[in-house]
Amino acid sequence: MTELNARVRADLACLDYPAKPWLQPQSLDGQPVLDVLIIGAGQGGLATAFGLMREKITNILVVDQAPRGEEGVWTTFARMVTLRTPKHVSGPDLGVGSLTPRAWYEASFGHARWEGLGKIPREVWQAYLDWYRQVLNLPVRNDTGIVGIAEQGPFLAATTDKGELLLARKIVLATGIAGSGAWLIPDFIENNLPRARYGHTSEPIDFAALAGKRVGVLGAGASAFDNAATALEAGAGRVQLCVRRRRLPRVNPYRWMEQAGFLSQFAELPDLMRWRFMRHIFTMNQPPPPDTVARCAAFPQFSAHPGTPWLDARMEGDEIRIAVPGGELAFDFVIIGAGFVIDASRRPELAHFAPMIATWADHFAPPEGEEDPVLASYPYLTRSFAFTERTPGQVPALAHLYNFTFGAMPSMGLSGASISGLKFGVRRLVNAICRDFFLEDAEASYLSLLDYQEPELTPDSWPDGGVGPGLAPLTAAD
């Protein structure tokens, strides 16, 4: 690894052009102002920090509410064995070969292991991200949650869970899949069952306590199957996975999306085309990976029930009773894998701005027969990931708040929550921030040019007094 670290430093030194910083420090009432605050130290937040630093925007900070080593999902609630993306997909490296997952994996385990690898195990991916953060010396502060964002003078002010106020010119939300809303738990589960008798796939679950128990899982996605498999491997007596759809999806549109044209240029499409693309993709949904299904199918006590939505829940003695079409199912514990809801008001950091954030419903009226209330609830972003105002002129500060979460998908295509789209999304986001900074500071930049008096040609540049054919001597006054 020492050799790879040296390669990274050498590669970055070779690419270090232009090398000079170009943003002037700013403050408010004596308090320094960050150029960019990034909320979230998962793969999206780390890659954004690296992208900004390559453009010499270094007055930045990445904060994450999780303790060190627990950022993102890979060692917390992700319960798959391997990543779902192919091993050759790159992203955080931003085009630097020595920073790619392959370079790190081969330095750690050898070329032969890479050649024989199917998909990257999730713990290995987290180890790669830990190395990436360390070798790039990224400015990350853990154990720092953000509980609110508001305007303060010309800047944005983020309040931490410790009462600290962080001022920034721009803020990037890199808060993952549920970063534009909240994980979804049906009301009839929350209202009718004791909290100790259900869990969401995004939460810590004591799987060892499920040994010998009857477990119900709601959801057709990969996470639902991952949690079912984890319960089975922990010794659950029976696991029944219930799916609203009559058939599981079989075709994965995300594999189709993994092409440079779509990933880099989708945001340039007109609204109607973006709407139609995303409506079809959302309708198709993603199938659970074959290896995840195989984990479950290996256990005779597992069964899947398509066309079996959960309609209600109640306790009968110590037993959970779930109403389904035609009857009831009995469980000891239930796991919800029903996805998430898009709703800015559910995010504490966005609560102040939520009523003023425009959604697709505010900007676009689909043709008759192409309506989609879920798609319409997503935030309508600029082509640089920034939020837009529901009422123009109401809150200009939204132009400095960037949504690099899964909620950006209808506006931008894949984003910071996806490894597949990471390098394209970071490139667009960083370029937009650089552009905005330069345009905002254009007047100061022009004055800096007028004041620029650093001579490049001096009397010392002229041998023998600077007299030559057709040349007059150069003096200090010149």
Secondary structure, 3 states (H helix, E strand, C coil): CHHHHHHHHHHHHHCCCCCCCCCCCEEECCEEEEEEEEECCCHHHHHHHHHHHHCCCCCEEEECCCCCCCCCCCCCCCCCCECCCCCCCCCCCCCCHHHCHHHHHHHHHCHHHHHHCCCCEHHHHHHHHHHHHHHCCCCEECCCCEEEEEEECCEEEEEECCCCEEEEEEEEECCCCCCCEEECCCHHHHHHCCHHHEEECCCCCCHHHHECCEEEEECCCHHHHHHHHHHHHCCECEEEEECCCCCCCCCCHHHHHCCHHHHHHHHHCCHHHHHHHHHHHHHHCCCCCHHHHHHHHCCCCEEEECCCCCCEEEEECCEEEEEECCEEEEECEEEECCCEEECHHHCHHHCCCHHHECEHHHHCCCCCCCCCHHHHCCECECCCCEECECCCCCCHHHHHEEECCHHHHHHHCCCCCCCCCHHHHHHHHHHHHHHHHHHHCHHHHHHHHHHCCCCCCCHHHCHHHHCECCECCCCCCC
